[in-house]
Amino acid sequence: MMTHLWVRAESRDHEQRVGVTPEGVKALMDAGLKVTVEKSISRAIGIDGYAATGCDIAPEGSWPDAPRDAIIFGLKELPEDGTPLPHRHIMFGHAYKGQPSGRILLDRFKAGGGTLYDLEYLVGEDGRRVAAFGYWAGFAGAAVSLLCWIAQQRGGIADPVGVYRSSEAMQSDLRKRLAPLGGTRPSALIIGALGRVGTGGADLCDAMGVPVTKWDMAETASGGPFPEVLEHDIFLNCILAREGTPVFVPASTKTAERKLSVIGDIACDPDSDFSPIKVYDRVTTWDAPALRVHDDPVLDVTAIDNLPSMLPVESSEDFASQLLPSLLTLGEIDKGVWGRAKATFDKHI
């Protein structure tokens, strides 16, 4: 039976990314897969490029009526309507670390008999993720953190953020906003600096002339406390929280003597028990990117959970190129990276 991949439109606000490009669709079809792509009013890559491949085009949001054997492929959350999920889904589920919304999602899969192939847990034999948006999350997260700091310098709080056509456009905007401050720049500490997220954050800081202290596992092996976090203007958390992760920012930070005024929690997992940032409990949004957790001295947290969407074309193309080799193996979905993802789902279901 021909493997059928159904690329759904994203239903989340401010989500323009997609996990496969038209070139990738053509490669999948050349490899013998059937591909359906939904129309989308928001996708950064237009439908014409997909249609030119000869793949099937479906109405936006029609995936619930897709053939039962189709594999539904998206990135972010499904509509939270509580309906059972009978299909196999490839997506970021955020369901395996005790998140309340994740439990609800797993219950929907259990009720419908479907399967979640969580992109966060799609790993090779070496245990490393085969595809991630991490670099662009770090890049955009550092940019938003810098925007928060700039707003503080003028006595305010960060304005809403939006989509940039390119990383160059984002940098140009930041330079204009920094210009009134002359050569004044904040200092930044990145934990997780050797990973993809940290690398992206460091690259943005370097481009903006922000001095960066780069930490990774060696510098946090003591388990804390970490007073150095308080000695920088901006702290960027770029590590994936898991059991045993040290606390980098305890609740006492709010009232502590500190230089720190902006926390960019790029990993953004505030409702997990493993979160290393203990001064906030909810994600922030594009409309309100900064959450002020203390007034005097000021402390803002920014924690947007779809940061790469600020750079949807570059982040989509990068992620799609990483993921395509695995998509080409969907014909053997019980093996390799897909088999490991299924085993993780079975464990948690």
C-alpha positions as CSV (number, residue, x, y, z in Angstrom):
1,M,0.0,0.0,0.0
2,M,1.3,3.4,-0.9
3,T,2.3,5.6,2.1
4,H,0.2,8.7,2.2
5,L,1.5,11.9,3.8
6,W,-1.0,14.6,4.5
7,V,0.5,18.0,5.2
8,R,-2.1,20.0,7.2
9,A,-2.4,23.7,7.5
10,E,-1.5,25.1,10.9
11,S,-4.4,26.4,13.0
12,R,-2.4,28.4,15.6
13,D,-2.2,32.1,15.4
14,H,1.1,33.5,14.2
15,E,2.2,30.2,12.8
16,Q,3.4,30.4,9.2
17,R,6.0,27.5,9.3
18,V,5.8,24.2,7.4
19,G,7.8,21.1,7.8
20,V,8.3,20.2,4.1
21,T,9.0,22.4,1.1
22,P,7.8,21.9,-2.5
23,E,11.2,20.5,-3.3
24,G,10.7,18.0,-0.5
25,V,7.3,17.1,-1.7
26,K,8.7,16.3,-5.1
27,A,11.4,14.1,-3.6
28,L,8.8,12.2,-1.6
29,M,6.6,11.6,-4.6
30,D,9.7,10.6,-6.6
31,A,10.3,8.0,-3.9
32,G,6.8,6.6,-4.3
33,L,4.9,8.4,-1.6
34,K,1.5,9.9,-2.1
35,V,1.4,13.5,-0.8
36,T,-1.6,15.8,-0.1
37,V,-1.0,19.4,1.0
38,E,-3.7,21.5,2.5
39,K,-4.2,25.1,1.4
40,S,-3.3,27.7,4.0
41,I,-4.0,31.4,4.4
42,S,-1.0,31.8,6.6
43,R,1.8,29.5,5.4
44,A,5.0,31.3,4.5
45,I,5.6,29.1,1.4
46,G,2.7,29.6,-1.1
47,I,0.5,26.7,-2.3
48,D,1.5,27.3,-6.0
49,G,4.9,25.7,-5.4
50,Y,3.3,22.6,-4.0
51,A,0.7,22.4,-6.7
52,A,3.4,22.5,-9.3
53,T,4.8,19.2,-8.0
54,G,1.5,17.5,-9.0
55,C,0.6,16.6,-5.4
56,D,-3.0,16.6,-4.3
57,I,-4.3,19.9,-2.9
58,A,-6.9,19.8,-0.1
59,P,-9.0,22.5,1.6
60,E,-7.5,24.1,4.7
61,G,-8.4,22.1,7.9
62,S,-9.8,19.1,6.1
63,W,-7.4,16.6,7.7
64,P,-10.0,15.1,10.1
65,D,-11.7,13.7,6.9
66,A,-8.4,12.3,5.4
67,P,-8.3,8.6,4.7
68,R,-7.7,6.7,7.9
69,D,-4.3,5.4,6.7
70,A,-3.0,8.8,5.9
71,I,-0.2,10.2,8.1
72,I,-1.1,13.7,9.2
73,F,1.9,16.0,9.3
74,G,2.0,19.4,11.0
75,L,4.1,21.3,13.5
76,K,2.1,22.9,16.3
77,E,-1.0,22.2,18.2
78,L,-4.2,20.7,16.8
79,P,-7.5,22.5,17.4
80,E,-8.4,21.9,21.1
81,D,-11.8,20.5,20.5
82,G,-11.4,17.3,22.4
83,T,-12.2,15.0,19.5
84,P,-10.7,11.5,19.4
85,L,-7.6,11.2,17.1
86,P,-7.7,8.1,15.0
87,H,-4.9,9.0,12.5
88,R,-1.2,8.8,12.9
89,H,0.2,12.3,13.5
90,I,3.6,13.8,13.1
91,M,3.9,17.0,15.2
92,F,5.3,18.6,18.3
93,G,3.0,17.2,20.9
94,H,4.6,18.7,24.1
95,A,3.0,15.8,25.9
96,Y,5.6,13.8,27.7
97,K,6.8,16.0,30.5
98,G,3.7,16.3,32.6
99,Q,2.1,19.3,30.8
100,P,-1.6,19.4,31.5
101,S,-2.4,20.1,27.8
102,G,-0.2,17.1,26.9
103,R,-2.2,14.8,29.0
104,I,-5.4,15.9,27.3
105,L,-3.7,15.3,23.9
106,L,-2.7,11.8,24.8
107,D,-6.2,11.1,26.0
108,R,-7.5,12.1,22.6
109,F,-5.0,9.7,20.9
110,K,-6.0,6.9,23.3
111,A,-9.7,7.5,22.6
112,G,-9.3,7.5,18.8
113,G,-6.6,4.8,18.6
114,G,-4.2,7.0,16.7
115,T,-0.5,7.5,17.2
116,L,1.7,10.5,17.9
117,Y,5.2,10.6,16.3
118,D,6.5,13.5,18.3
119,L,9.1,15.5,16.4
120,E,10.9,16.4,19.6
121,Y,11.5,12.7,20.2
122,L,12.4,11.8,16.6
123,V,16.0,10.6,17.2
124,G,18.7,8.7,15.5
125,E,20.5,5.7,16.9
126,D,22.8,8.1,18.8
127,G,19.8,9.6,20.6
128,R,20.2,13.0,18.9
129,R,17.2,14.7,17.3
130,V,17.2,14.3,13.5
131,A,15.6,17.7,13.0
132,A,15.0,20.8,15.1
133,F,14.1,24.5,14.8
134,G,16.6,25.2,17.6
135,Y,19.0,27.6,15.8
136,W,16.2,29.9,14.7
137,A,14.5,29.7,18.1
138,G,17.7,30.9,19.7
139,F,18.2,33.6,17.1
140,A,14.7,35.0,17.5
141,G,14.6,34.5,21.3
142,A,17.7,36.5,21.7
143,A,16.2,39.2,19.5
144,V,13.0,39.4,21.6
145,S,15.1,39.5,24.8
146,L,17.1,42.4,23.4
147,L,13.8,44.1,22.5
148,C,12.7,43.7,26.1
149,W,15.9,45.3,27.4
150,I,15.6,48.2,24.9
151,A,12.1,48.9,26.1
152,Q,13.3,48.9,29.7
153,Q,15.9,51.6,28.9
154,R,13.1,53.9,27.8
155,G,11.1,53.1,30.9
156,G,8.6,50.8,29.3
157,I,7.8,47.2,28.4
158,A,8.3,45.4,25.1
159,D,5.9,46.1,22.3
160,P,4.2,43.4,20.3
161,V,6.4,41.4,18.0
162,G,5.7,40.1,14.5
163,V,7.1,38.2,11.5
164,Y,10.2,39.3,9.7
165,R,10.8,38.5,6.0
166,S,14.4,37.5,6.8
167,S,17.0,37.4,9.6
168,E,18.7,40.4,7.9
169,A,15.5,42.4,8.3
170,M,15.3,41.4,11.9
171,Q,18.9,42.6,12.5
172,S,18.2,45.9,10.7
173,D,15.2,46.6,12.9
174,L,17.2,45.9,16.1
175,R,20.0,48.2,15.0
176,K,17.5,51.0,14.4
177,R,16.0,50.5,17.9
178,L,19.5,50.4,19.5
179,A,20.7,53.5,17.7
180,P,19.3,56.0,20.3
181,L,21.3,54.2,23.0
182,G,24.6,55.0,21.3
183,G,27.1,52.3,22.0
184,T,25.4,51.1,25.2
185,R,24.8,47.4,25.1
186,P,23.6,44.9,27.7
187,S,25.7,41.9,28.8
188,A,24.2,38.4,28.2
189,L,24.8,34.9,29.7
190,I,23.7,31.9,27.7
191,I,23.3,28.5,29.3
192,G,23.3,25.8,26.7
193,A,25.7,27.7,24.5
194,L,27.1,24.7,22.7
195,G,23.7,23.5,21.4
196,R,21.7,24.7,18.3
197,V,19.5,27.0,20.4
198,G,22.5,28.6,22.2
199,T,24.4,29.0,18.9
200,G,21.6,30.9,17.4
201,G,21.2,33.1,20.4
202,A,25.0,33.8,20.5
203,D,25.0,34.6,16.8
204,L,22.3,37.2,17.2
205,C,24.1,38.8,20.2
206,D,27.3,38.9,18.3
207,A,25.7,40.6,15.4
208,M,24.3,43.2,17.7
209,G,27.5,43.8,19.6
210,V,26.2,42.3,22.8
211,P,29.0,40.7,24.9
212,V,28.1,37.1,25.7
213,T,29.2,34.7,28.4
214,K,28.8,31.2,27.1
215,W,28.0,28.4,29.5
216,D,27.2,24.7,28.9
217,M,27.2,21.5,30.9
218,A,30.6,21.9,32.4
219,E,29.8,25.3,33.9
220,T,26.5,24.1,35.5
221,A,27.7,20.7,36.7
222,S,27.9,21.9,40.3
223,G,24.1,22.1,40.4
224,G,24.1,25.7,41.6
225,P,23.3,28.2,42.9
226,F,24.6,30.3,40.0
227,P,25.2,33.9,41.2
228,E,26.7,34.7,37.8
229,V,23.2,34.7,36.3
230,L,22.4,37.8,38.4
231,E,25.5,39.6,37.2
232,H,24.4,39.9,33.6
233,D,21.7,42.1,32.1
234,I,20.1,39.3,30.0
235,F,20.0,35.6,30.7
236,L,19.1,33.2,27.9
237,N,18.0,29.7,28.9
238,C,18.7,27.4,25.9
239,I,18.6,24.0,27.5
240,L,15.8,21.4,27.2
241,A,14.5,20.9,30.8
242,R,14.5,17.3,32.0
243,E,14.6,15.5,35.3
244,G,17.8,16.5,37.2
245,T,18.1,19.9,35.5
246,P,19.5,22.4,38.0
247,V,17.5,25.5,38.9
248,F,19.2,28.5,37.2
249,V,16.7,31.2,38.4
250,P,15.1,30.5,41.8
251,A,12.0,32.3,43.0
252,S,14.2,34.4,45.2
253,T,15.8,36.1,42.2
254,K,12.9,38.6,42.1
255,T,14.0,40.4,45.2
256,A,17.7,39.6,45.1
257,E,20.4,42.2,44.5
258,R,21.1,41.8,40.8
259,K,22.0,43.4,37.4
260,L,19.7,40.9,35.7
261,S,16.6,42.5,34.2
262,V,15.6,40.2,31.3
263,I,15.2,36.5,31.2
264,G,14.8,34.9,27.8
265,D,13.5,31.4,28.5
266,I,13.9,30.2,24.9
267,A,13.4,26.6,26.0
268,C,10.0,27.8,27.3
269,D,8.6,25.0,29.4
270,P,7.1,26.9,32.4
271,D,4.4,24.3,33.3
272,S,6.9,21.5,33.6
273,D,8.2,20.5,37.0
274,F,11.6,20.4,35.5
275,S,11.7,24.1,34.4
276,P,14.9,25.7,35.7
277,I,13.3,29.2,35.7
278,K,11.1,29.6,38.9
279,V,10.0,33.2,38.6
280,Y,7.1,32.7,36.2
281,D,4.4,30.2,35.3
282,R,3.1,30.9,31.9
283,V,4.3,31.5,28.3
284,T,4.2,35.0,26.9
285,T,2.7,35.9,23.5
286,W,3.5,37.8,20.4
287,D,1.0,40.6,21.5
288,A,2.6,40.7,25.0
289,P,6.1,39.3,24.7
290,A,7.3,40.4,28.1
291,L,5.9,39.3,31.5
292,R,6.9,41.7,34.3
293,V,7.5,39.5,37.3
294,H,9.0,42.2,39.5
295,D,8.8,46.0,39.5
296,D,11.7,47.3,41.6
297,P,14.2,46.4,40.4
298,V,12.5,45.5,37.1
299,L,12.6,41.9,35.9
300,D,10.9,40.8,32.7
301,V,10.6,37.3,31.4
302,T,10.0,36.5,27.7
303,A,9.0,33.0,26.9
304,I,7.3,32.7,23.4
305,D,6.9,29.0,22.4
306,N,6.9,29.4,18.7
307,L,9.8,31.8,18.2
308,P,11.0,30.4,14.9
309,S,7.7,31.6,13.4
310,M,9.1,35.1,13.5
311,L,11.4,33.9,10.7
312,P,9.1,31.4,9.0
313,V,10.8,31.0,5.6
314,E,14.4,30.5,6.8
315,S,13.3,28.3,9.7
316,S,11.0,26.2,7.6
317,E,13.6,25.6,4.9
318,D,16.3,24.7,7.5
319,F,14.0,22.3,9.4
320,A,12.6,20.7,6.2
321,S,16.1,20.0,4.9
322,Q,17.0,18.2,8.2
323,L,13.8,16.2,8.3
324,L,13.5,15.1,4.7
325,P,15.8,12.1,4.9
326,S,13.6,10.7,7.7
327,L,10.3,11.5,5.8
328,L,11.8,9.5,2.9
329,T,11.8,6.4,5.2
330,L,8.0,6.7,6.1
331,G,7.4,3.5,4.0
332,E,9.0,1.6,6.9
333,I,7.3,3.6,9.7
334,D,7.8,0.7,12.2
335,K,11.6,1.0,12.0
336,G,14.4,3.5,12.6
337,V,13.5,6.9,13.8
338,W,9.8,6.3,13.5
339,G,9.9,3.1,15.4
340,R,11.7,4.8,18.2
341,A,9.2,7.7,18.3
342,K,6.3,5.1,18.4
343,A,8.0,3.3,21.3
344,T,8.2,6.6,23.2
345,F,4.5,7.3,22.5
346,D,3.5,3.7,23.6
347,K,5.4,4.3,26.9
348,H,3.6,7.4,27.7
349,I,0.1,6.5,26.5
